[in-house]
Amino acid sequence: MKDSYLEVTFRHGRPLAAYLYLPRQPTDKSYRTARAEPGLVIDFNRSGKPIGIEITAPAKLSAGALNRVLRRFGLPPVTRADLAPLRAA
């Protein structure tokens, strides 16, 4: 997978959790996790590359908080439009 994409889980019409898939190889699996900003948990593959970010409090997420984490790993920022599915309900 070359591009990032967002997957959102809804319950009763509200976002319950979300996951930002980061660019990765099809064989990459989560090997360890680390907490980042409040409400964000990063998944790393065996070699230490970030492969995804779990968003545990999607209603409270700001693009700025997520972009701070992405910047730390040299990844492109998200826009408010990228996070629109979190605000859809």
C-alpha positions, 0 to 999 in steps of 0.5 A: 500500500503506497498511500495512507487511508482512514478507516472509521468504526461507527456505533449508533451513528457516532465514530467509536474508533478509527485507524489511519493506515500508513504506507506499508508493505502487504506483509507488514504486521504490527509488532509493537505499539506506543502511545503518542498524543492522548488518544493516539496509539502507533503500530510499528512493524518488526523493523520499527517503521510506523504502519498505522495509528489507532485513534481511540477518541475520534470525537476529540481528535484534531488535525494538529495533534495527528500531524505532530505525530506524522511529522515526527516520522517524516510522513505527510500531514493530513488535512481537515478534509482527510478527517471529514469522516470522523465529523460525518455523524 
